Amino acid sequence: MPFETALTRGLDLRFPVVAGPLGRGSSAEFLGAMAHSGCFGFTAAAHMPEETLNDELAKMKRATNGRFGANLSLTRDRRNWLAIALDAGVRVFSLWQGDLEPYVRTIKDAGGLVFWTLGTPGEAARAKDLGVDFIVSQGSEAGGHYVGSAPTMSLLPSIVDVAKGVPVLAAGGIADGRGLVAAMALGACGVWMGTRFVASSESANHPGYKERVVAARATDLVETELFDPVGQECPHRVIRNSTYAGWEAAGRPATGQRPGESDRISRFPNGKPLYRYDAAAAWDAMEGDWEASPLYAGTTIDLIHDVKSVAEIVGDIETTAQAAFDKIAGLRTAR
Ligand SMILES: Cc1cc2nc3c(=O)[nH]c(=O)nc-3n(C[C@H](O)[C@H](O)[C@H](O)COP(=O)(O)O)c2cc1C
């Protein structure tokens, strides 16, 4: 199903679907599958240690033919990460949280594109003046950390109204073509999806985590700030797991008094310990108690019934989008 929007033109895509960063799940293989489907994916660059970032980005560049982007969470100074990514030839960036202004300037000076994930109309009104190329309107039903002040259905049009022509992508609560068509009706140029792509064969999320996304229902989700360090709290939506249940049973104590805070549940690939309340989502090669780590997922999990390849997921979105267009066209009468 061919589409032409500001997003497909800006990134030279066949279809206006973007996979947001999925922690360590956005591997070279995953991003390659997105690019080969005529879509686009972002890696979570801030989740990679500075020492290995260049090599990881080089792998992604090979797998995608250079058609991928890097996301930087600005909860701390990421200037070195940005410099490494620019040196590696990355020219599409997604920023969120923190002060993005100096980063936007550096990226624009290098001829790059900037996506800004935001959650209020007030922020959207600043985007054009800052030089942002694409706004990502992230509704509060999103999986993982979310910044949305309202769910997509009301947030998205309020952001489109004040965006001064900066194209807007819809994130949060979208898993199929019905969601894509609804987002476009509300003024979006494309969609930015997370939870659906966690449960893809190519994502490097832990297989047990993928199965949880398939098996869990929206009633198994909780909104919390449990998996953030003090001073960097941002609400996130996760599937209830043993860490959350243990903390709840202990009476929801404050950080410093939570049960098992010094438990080392695994190790990062560089050998550093992974503690029970760390923010890292379970990745494919993770050893140890993967279930204890945050199982980020959004309210779309009631729409996700299987782990599928990226090509199948994108194909499904195309088919269901076409059916949604046909259905709406069939509702119109001559009278
Ligand atoms: C496992 C996981 C990890 C995520 N990590 C990031 C991240 O590092 N940076 C970011 O901007 N968004 C992150 N997100 C949010 C997504 O980019 C996206 O906004 C969200 O998943 C969209 O909502 P949906 O899950 O309903 O599709 C993450 C989401 C998930 C599910």
The ligand as an SDF file (V2000), in Angstrom:
LIG
                    3D

 31 33  0  0  0  0  0  0  0  0999 V2000
   11.2230   -1.8930   25.6990 C   0  0  0  0  0  0  0  0  0  0  0  0
   11.0240   -0.4410   25.4220 C   0  0  0  0  0  0  0  0  0  0  0  0
   12.1160    0.4140   25.5650 C   0  0  0  0  0  0  0  0  0  0  0  0
   11.9890    1.7810   25.2480 C   0  0  0  0  0  0  0  0  0  0  0  0
   13.0800    2.6090   25.3470 N   0  0  0  0  0  0  0  0  0  0  0  0
   12.9980    3.8970   24.9080 C   0  0  0  0  0  0  0  0  0  0  0  0
   14.1490    4.7320   24.8760 C   0  0  0  0  0  0  0  0  0  0  0  0
   15.2590    4.3560   25.2730 O   0  0  0  0  0  0  0  0  0  0  0  0
   14.0040    6.0010   24.3730 N   0  0  0  0  0  0  0  0  0  0  0  0
   12.7860    6.4600   23.8980 C   0  0  0  0  0  0  0  0  0  0  0  0
   12.7140    7.6020   23.4010 O   0  0  0  0  0  0  0  0  0  0  0  0
   11.6700    5.7020   23.9720 N   0  0  0  0  0  0  0  0  0  0  0  0
   11.7610    4.4340   24.4550 C   0  0  0  0  0  0  0  0  0  0  0  0
   10.6200    3.6500   24.4940 N   0  0  0  0  0  0  0  0  0  0  0  0
    9.3120    4.2270   24.0900 C   0  0  0  0  0  0  0  0  0  0  0  0
    9.0760    4.0300   22.5730 C   0  0  0  0  0  0  0  0  0  0  0  0
   10.0160    4.7880   21.8540 O   0  0  0  0  0  0  0  0  0  0  0  0
    7.6690    4.4600   22.1410 C   0  0  0  0  0  0  0  0  0  0  0  0
    7.4620    5.8300   22.3820 O   0  0  0  0  0  0  0  0  0  0  0  0
    6.5340    3.6770   22.7760 C   0  0  0  0  0  0  0  0  0  0  0  0
    6.8460    2.3100   22.9080 O   0  0  0  0  0  0  0  0  0  0  0  0
    5.2790    3.8290   21.9150 C   0  0  0  0  0  0  0  0  0  0  0  0
    4.1560    3.2470   22.5420 O   0  0  0  0  0  0  0  0  0  0  0  0
    3.6340    1.7400   22.2860 P   0  0  0  0  0  0  0  0  0  0  0  0
    4.5290    0.8950   23.1580 O   0  0  0  0  0  0  0  0  0  0  0  0
    2.2290    1.7900   22.7400 O   0  0  0  0  0  0  0  0  0  0  0  0
    3.8040    1.4120   20.8370 O   0  0  0  0  0  0  0  0  0  0  0  0
   10.7210    2.2900   24.8220 C   0  0  0  0  0  0  0  0  0  0  0  0
    9.6260    1.4090   24.7140 C   0  0  0  0  0  0  0  0  0  0  0  0
    9.7560    0.0700   25.0000 C   0  0  0  0  0  0  0  0  0  0  0  0
    8.5570   -0.8240   24.8360 C   0  0  0  0  0  0  0  0  0  0  0  0
  1  2  1  0
  2  3  1  0
  2 30  2  0
  3  4  2  0
  4  5  1  0
  4 28  1  0
  5  6  2  0
  6  7  1  0
  6 13  1  0
  7  8  2  0
  7  9  1  0
  9 10  1  0
 10 11  2  0
 10 12  1  0
 12 13  2  0
 13 14  1  0
 14 15  1  0
 14 28  1  0
 15 16  1  0
 16 17  1  0
 16 18  1  0
 18 19  1  0
 18 20  1  0
 20 21  1  0
 20 22  1  0
 22 23  1  0
 23 24  1  0
 24 25  2  0
 24 26  1  0
 24 27  1  0
 28 29  2  0
 29 30  1  0
 30 31  1  0
M  END
$$$$
